[in-house]
C-alpha cells in the first residue's frame, strides 16, 4: 500500500510576500543601496525591520525620508518597508529618498512633475574620489619638508 503524499507548494510563501507588496524601486547614493517596498496602508515606515525613528534618530534625516510623501500629499495612504545596506547615515538617507520617489512615480505618473521639480528623482552622482599614489588621500599630500 503506497500512501499518497500531498505535494507542498513551494511557491506559496513567495506568492504571499508578493501579494503584500504592490511596488518596488531601488535608490542609490554614495555606497548605499536601498530597496523600497510600497503597499497600501496608513503611513508606517520600516527600515531594516525597525521604525523610522529608531533607525534615524535625527529629525532632519526623518524629514528627508518623508519629504517625497509630503510633496505628493500621500503621507497616510501607503506603508513602506525599506532594506538598505552600505555607506553611512547620510548616504542611506539619500538612497531611501530616491527609492521612495521612484516608487511614488510608479504608483502615479502624475507625481513625476512634483517630484522632479523638488529634485527627488535626481540621482546624486557624487562618490568618494579614489586615492592616488604618492599622496596620503585623494588630494592631500604628505607633509613637505624643505630640509
N, C-alpha and C positions, 0 to 999 in steps of 0.2 A: 504494500500500500504506500504509494507516494503521496506525500502531503503537498497540496498546492500552496506555495508560498506567494503571498501577495507582494509584488514588487513595489518598493517605496519609490515615490517620485523624487528624484534627487534635486530637481529644479524648483521645488515648492518654496524653499527658503529664499532663493534668489528672486523668484517671482513676487513674493510678498514684499521684499525690500524694494523692488522696482515699483510696486503699486503705491508705496508710501511716498516716493519721490516723483515729482512731476517734471522738474527741470534741473539740469546740471550744467555748470560752467566752471572754467578754470581761470584763475588770475595769478599773475606773477609780478614780483618786484625784488630787485637785488638777488639774493639767493633763496628767497621764499617762494613756495608754490602753495596755492590754496585751491581746493576743490569745494565748490559751493553747491549744496543740495537744497532745493526750494520746494516747499509744498504749501498748500492752503492751510491756514491756521490763524493764530491770534497774536503773532508778533514775537514769538520766542526766538532767541538766538543762542545756539550752542556751538562752541568752538572746541574741537578735540574732546567732546563729551562734557565740557564744562560750560557754565553760563558765561555770558559776555563779561559781566562784572568781575568774575573770578579770573578769567584768562587775561583780560586787560584791565588792571585796577585803575589806570589813569583815565580820567574823564575825557581828555582830548582824543585818545585812541578809540574810546567807546563812541564818541560823537562822529568820528570819521567813518566807522563801520556802519553806523545807522544813517549817515548823510544821504546815500542814494535813495533810501526809502522815504526820507523826508522830502527830497526833491520831487519824487514821483507821487507823493501822497498815498503810499501803500503800506504805511507803518504797521497797521494791525490786521493786514489781510493775509500775510504769509509767515510761515515758520522757516527758519534757516538752520541747517546743520553744516558746519564747515570742518574740513580736515585740512590743517595747514602744517607744513613742516619746513625746516631750513630757515636760515637767517635769524635776525633778531626781532624785537618787538615792532620796531618801525617798519621793517620790510614786510613782516607778516600782516600788519595793518593795511599797508598799501596793496598787498596781494589780495586780501579779503575784499577790499573796496572795489577793485577791478572785477573780481569774480561776481560780487553781488550786482554790480552794474550790468555785467554781461547777462546774468540770469534774468534780471528785470527786463532787459531788452528782448530776451526770448519770450517772456510772458506776454509783452505787449509792444509791438513795433512803434506805437505812438510815444513811448517813453524815450525813444532814441534821441530826439531833439533836445529834450530837457537834460538828459544825462550827458550828451555830447557838449552842450553849452557850458555845463558846470565842470567839465573836464574829467568825469568819472570813467569814460570809455577809453582814455588815452593811457597806453602802457608807458610807464616811466622807464626810459632806456638806460638811465644812469646805473652803472655797476662799478665795483671796485676795480681800479686800474692795476694791471699786473706789475709785480716787482721787476726792476731792471737790474742787470748785473752791474757791479761796480758802485752800487748805491745801497743805502740802508733799506729804503722802501721804494715806492714807485718814482718819487721825485726827490726825496730827502737824501742829501749827500752825507758821507761821513764827515766828521769834524776836520776842518782844514788846519794844518799846522805849517807855519812858514819855515820854522827851523826844526 
